[in-house]
């Protein structure tokens, strides 16, 4: 096998072109993931903290100390209690990260978000067929809160791909 590799210049050239393309593509993907993670994690104080966030953080501090385990969550706007799982996730995060202030809990959510995106990319490469992989990778590249589509609507770009 080694003699075929050494004697075939065309095979070597094809392999190195494919390898160089893969290296550039993988460097771009890794760079995008790293940049996205840095931008996601750098401003922990820039978070929304209104009534529902305050209520959830308050539960993480009181449950097990002054309040029993909640089977139901926060009341909705029509005074119907949400399922308790929306609080359970934050109780677990507060316990795992020893959150004693809202920013620590927000940091835990940020880290969970970055981990989910990285796991999505790993899943796409390991489990999804190559010809079906591109939409999965675009899903990892899209911000979850619709910043790109909001930007396109703001600037009234009808041909924007992400609207």
C-alpha positions in Angstrom: 0.0 0.0 0.0 2.8 2.4 0.8 4.3 2.0 -2.7 1.0 3.0 -4.3 1.0 6.2 -2.2 4.6 7.1 -3.0 4.2 6.4 -6.7 0.9 8.1 -7.4 1.4 11.8 -7.5 -2.3 12.3 -8.5 -3.5 10.4 -5.5 -1.3 12.4 -3.2 -2.4 15.7 -4.7 -6.1 14.7 -4.4 -5.7 13.6 -0.9 -3.8 16.8 0.1 -6.5 19.0 -1.6 -9.2 17.2 0.3 -7.2 17.4 3.5 -6.5 21.1 3.1 -10.2 21.8 2.4 -11.2 19.7 5.5 -8.6 21.6 7.6 -9.8 25.0 6.5 -13.5 24.0 7.1 -12.8 22.5 10.5 -10.7 25.5 11.5 -13.6 27.8 10.5 -16.1 25.7 12.5 -13.9 25.5 15.5 -13.2 29.2 15.3 -16.9 30.0 15.1 -17.7 27.8 18.1 -14.9 29.3 20.2 -15.9 32.9 19.2 -19.5 32.1 19.9 -18.7 30.6 23.3 -16.5 33.6 24.2 -19.2 36.1 23.2 -21.9 34.1 25.1 -19.8 33.9 28.3 -18.1 37.3 28.4 -21.0 39.5 29.6 -22.7 37.6 32.4 -24.0 40.9 34.0 -25.8 41.7 30.7 -28.9 39.6 31.6 -32.6 40.1 31.8 -33.7 40.1 35.4 -37.3 40.8 35.8 -40.2 39.2 37.8 -40.0 35.6 36.5 -36.2 35.5 36.8 -36.3 36.9 40.3 -39.0 34.4 41.3 -37.0 31.5 39.9 -33.8 32.5 41.6 -35.7 33.1 44.8 -37.0 29.5 44.6 -33.4 28.1 44.2 -32.5 29.8 47.4 -35.5 28.9 49.5 -36.4 25.3 48.4 -35.1 22.9 51.0 -34.5 25.6 53.6 -37.7 27.5 54.1 -40.0 26.0 51.4 -40.8 22.5 50.4 -40.0 21.0 47.0 -42.3 22.6 44.4 -44.5 20.3 42.4 -45.8 23.3 40.4 -44.0 26.2 38.9 -44.6 29.9 38.7 -48.1 31.1 37.9 -48.7 32.2 34.3 -50.3 35.5 33.4 -53.8 33.9 33.6 -53.0 32.6 37.1 -52.5 28.9 36.1 -49.5 27.3 37.6 -46.8 26.0 35.1 -45.5 22.5 35.5 -42.8 22.2 38.2 -40.1 21.1 35.8 -39.3 24.7 34.8 -38.2 25.2 38.5 -36.5 21.8 38.9 -33.9 22.5 36.2 -32.9 25.7 38.0 -32.8 23.9 41.3 -30.4 21.4 39.9 -28.2 24.1 38.3 -28.1 26.1 41.5 -27.1 23.0 43.4 -24.4 22.0 40.9 -22.9 25.5 40.6 -23.4 26.5 44.2 -25.3 29.6 43.0 -25.8 32.2 45.7 -26.5 35.1 43.4 -28.4 35.5 40.1 -25.3 36.0 38.0 -23.9 32.6 39.1 -27.1 31.0 38.0 -27.0 32.9 34.7 -23.4 31.7 34.2 -24.6 28.1 34.7 -27.3 28.7 32.0 -24.7 30.2 29.7 -22.4 27.2 30.2 -25.3 24.8 29.6 -26.1 26.6 26.4 -22.5 26.5 25.1 -22.3 22.8 26.0 -25.6 22.0 24.2 -24.3 23.7 21.0 -21.0 21.7 21.2 -22.9 18.5 21.8 -25.1 19.3 18.8 -22.0 19.6 16.6 -20.5 16.4 17.9 -23.9 14.6 17.4 -24.0 15.9 13.8 -20.6 14.6 13.0 -21.0 11.2 14.7 -24.6 10.3 14.0 -25.9 12.2 11.0 -25.2 11.1 7.5 -22.8 13.3 5.6 -25.3 14.4 3.0 -27.8 15.4 5.7 -25.3 17.1 8.0 -25.3 20.7 6.8 -28.7 21.7 8.3 -27.6 20.3 11.6 -24.5 22.4 11.5 -26.4 25.5 10.5 -28.7 24.9 13.5 -25.7 25.0 15.7 -24.5 28.2 14.1 -27.9 30.0 14.4 -28.4 32.0 17.6 -31.3 30.6 19.6 -32.9 33.9 20.2 -33.3 34.9 16.6 -30.8 37.8 16.4 -30.0 37.2 12.8 -33.7 37.0 11.7 -34.5 40.1 13.8 -31.6 42.0 12.2 -32.9 41.0 8.7 -36.4 42.2 9.6 -35.0 45.5 11.1 -33.1 46.4 8.0 -36.0 45.2 5.8 -34.0 42.7 3.8 -36.5 40.6 1.9 -33.8 38.3 0.5 -32.3 37.5 3.9 -31.8 33.8 4.3 -32.6 33.6 8.0 -36.0 35.2 8.2 
